[in-house]
């Protein structure tokens, strides 16, 4: 039986992979702590031997008619971002996947009233919400498998919780698997307009797009540190006013796998809460509590299903 042994809500902002000289230039001569935080997280967690697979819940990969989980034996190549090709250009990546786990996750779609497909296509695109974190946490650790699951742009909160429930069941059904989950994405997520954003490139949270968004981010960080996932989930309508990245679907998938409102895992923070041209960024890591994550959370009756789209 497989198990989830750790989970994190981690920032993937492009700034972290820029040359140090450029980072310092953008940040008033200071290193951004999103970089030093990931460096410490690697030492504390990712260089250990108590896990074998990382599953990234990628806020940049938006599917349409189903959830997709990568199922390649290996993913390797050069990555250039379509969004920021000057800063993320021809970045090499090479890591093993986990086809067995991917197909096991797919098997639990019907149970949870959703649609999940494992895709093995070697030409399937990859996104920097996965690559940037792999560069810090996975590069140089060749035996660690990495798998990515995208958000679904036609889904809502319940759909992404259902994906998380299926993810937990798929992990449990994979013998011996020890998995780390990464919800890769931001908190509040509104960019400054183009003609203004170069005045807001410092990591200082004073540059978050609105004081209200900054306050909402701090409130949720405090709740995470208290293990109050129930408060985060129960106040999603309020938080949505501050446009969390990908509607916070990356976190919702992770929450669905960890027990939802019943999850009491407390976060420890790596680095500071920082700005990225208006958006709120933080690294929060959740160790599995000694008595478990509290189980699989509230069960949901499978919703009626329509025939699978042929798209």
N, C-alpha and C positions, 0 to 999 in steps of 0.2 A: 504493500500500500504506500502510495506517495504522500507527501506532506508539504505544506507551505512553511518554510522556516524563517522567513523575514519578508518585509515589504517596505516600500518607500514611495513617497511623493517627492519627485526630484525635478529640478529645473534643467532644461536642455538648451538655454539661450545660446545663439551663435557666438556671443562674445567669449564664451569659455574656450573656444578652439582657435581664437585669434592668437597671433604671436604675442608674447608677453609685452614687448615694446608697445604694440598697438593697444593692448588692454590698459596699460598704464597711461598712455596718452589720452584715452577716452575717459579715464577715471581719476583725473586730477593727480596723477602720479602714484596712485595707490592700486595694489592688487585687488581685484574683486574677490570677495570671500566665497562666491559660488565656485571658484576654482579651487581654493585651498580646502573648502568643505568637501568637495568630491575627492580630493587627494587623501584626506583623512578617512573618509568613508571607505575608500578602497582598502586602506590598511586595516581598518577595524572590522570590515565585513567581507569584502569581495576577494581578499587574498586568503581567506580561510578555506578549509577543506570540508565544511559541513553542508555544502550544497553542490549541485551539479548542473542545474539549468536555471537560466534567468528568463522570465517572461516579461516583455516590455508592452505596456498598454499605451499605445502611441497616439497622442492627441493630434498629430499632423496627418495621419493616414485615415482618410474618411472614405468609407465604402458606402454603398447605396441600398442594395437589396438583401444584404446579409452581413454578418460578421465574418471576417476572414482571419485565419491563423496561418502563419508561415509554416511550411512542412518540408522545406528543403533539407537534404543531408548536410549541405554546407552552403554558406553564402559568402561570396568573395567578389571583389571588384574595386572600382574607383567611384567615389561619390562626389558629384558636383550639385549643389543645391540650385534648383530653379528659382528660388526666392532670393537668395543672397550668394550668387556665384563668385563674387569677388572675395568674400570671406571664407567660404567653404568650397574649395576647388580641388578636385581630383584627390580627395582624401581616401587612402587605401583602407579597406576593411577585409577581414577574413576570419570567420568563426563557424564552428559546427552548429547545425540546427538540431531539432529533436522531433523527427517525424512521428515517432510512437506517441509522444505526448500530444502533438497536434491532432492526430487522428482520434485519440481518446477524448479530447475536448469536443470534437465534432460530434461524437456519438451521443452526447448529452443534450443536444439541441432540442430534440422532441420533448424530453422530460421537463425542460424548463420553458417550453413554449416559445422558442426562438429559432433562428436560422444561423448556422455556423458551417463554414466550409474550410477545410484544410487545403491549401494550394501549394503545389510543389514546383511551379513554374520558375525556372532559374532567372527569367527576365522580369519577374515581379519587382516593381520599384521598391526602393527602400528610402526612408526619410530621416532627416537629421535628428528628430526626436529620439530615434534609436541610435543612430551612428554617433552622435556627440557624447552620449552617455557610455556607449561601448568603448570609445576612445579613452575615457578616464577609468572605467571600471572593469573592462573586459580585455582590452588589448594586452598582449603578453601573458594571458592565461589561456593557453590553447585548448585545454581540456574542458572548459566551461561552455555549455551549449547556450545559445541565445535564440529565442523565439519572439516574434512580434504579433500582436493582435491590434487591429485598427478599431477606431470608433466607427459607428454607423450614423451617417448624417440624417437618415430618416427615422432614427430611433429616438426614444425619450428616456427619462430617468429610469423607468421600470425596465425598459429593454436592456439598458446597460447593467442594471443589477442582475437581470436574468443571465446575461453573458457571464458575469462574475460567478454566479452559482454554478453554471455549467463548467467554468474553468476550475473551480474547486473540486467538482466531482471528477473531472478529467484527470486532474493531478492525483486524486485519491485512487483512481483506477489504474494508475501507471506504477507498477511494482518498483519499490525502492527509490522512487524519484524524490529528490529534495530540491525545492524550488524557491527562488527569490522572485517576488513580484516588484515591478517598477511601474508606477503611474507617472508617465513622463509628460509633464506639462506645468503650466503656471497656475496661479491663483487668479486675481483680477487681471483683465487682459484687454486694455484699450491703449492703442498706440497714440502718441502725439502726431499731429498732422505733419506731412513731409517738410513744410517750410519752417516748422517749429522744433522738430525732433532733435536736431543737432544741438539744441540748447538744453537737452534733457538726457544726455548719454551717460552722465555720472550714475553710479550705483546707489547714491544717497536716496532713501525712500521719499524724501521731500519731492522728488520728481515723479512719483506715482501720479497717474492722470487726475485723480480727484482725492481730496482728503477722506471722503466717504468710502472710496474703494480701499484706501490704505487702512482705514479703521476696520472695515469688514475682513480684510486679510488678517490683521492682527488678532481679531476676535477668533477666527477659525484656527489660527496657529495655536492660540492659548487652549482652545478646546481639544485639539489634537494632542497637546502635551498632557492634558488631563485624562486622555483616553475617552473623550466624550464624542465618539463618532455619531451617536444618536443626535446630538445637537447639530452637528454639521449636516446630517441628512435631513433632519426635520426643518431646517431653515434654508433649504435649497431655493425655494421661491424668492426669498429675500436676497440671497447671494447672487442669483441670476441677474439682478438689476445692475450688478457691477461686471457683467459679461466675463465670467471665468473662462479660461481657455477651453475651447471645444465643449462648452456648457458643463465643464467639470466632469465630462464622461470618463476621462482617464481615471479619476479618483473613484467614480461610481462603480466602475468595473472591479477595481481593487476591493472596494467596500463589499460588493456582492460576494466576493470570494472569501472575505474574512469574517462574515457574520452580520454585516449591516448594522442596524441599531444596537445589536447585542455585542458588537465588538468593543472591547475595552483596552486594546493595545495603546500604550502611551508612546508618543513620539519623542525622540531626541533630535535636536536640531544641529545641522552641520553648516557652519558659516552663518552669516547674518541674513535677515530679510532684506532683499535688495530690489532696486528699480532696474528695469530694462526698457528704455524709451517709453515709459508710461505704465508698464505691466509689473505686477507683483510676483517676485520669484523667491523660492525658498527650497532648501533640502530638508526633508523630515524623514527619519527612519523609524520604523516600528519593528522591534524585536518581538518574537512570539512570546506571549506571557507564559509563565510556568504551567498554568492550568489550561493552556490552549487559547485559541482565538475566540472561544465560546461556541464553536460549532459552525454549521453552515448557514445560520440565520433563518429568518422566517421563510417558510416554503411558500411557493406560489403555484396555484393550479395552472397547468399548461393552458395557454390560450388556444382557441380554435385556429387551425392552420389552413392556409390556402396552398394550392400547388406551388412548388418551387419555381421561382422566376427562371426563365431561360436566358436572361441577360448574361 
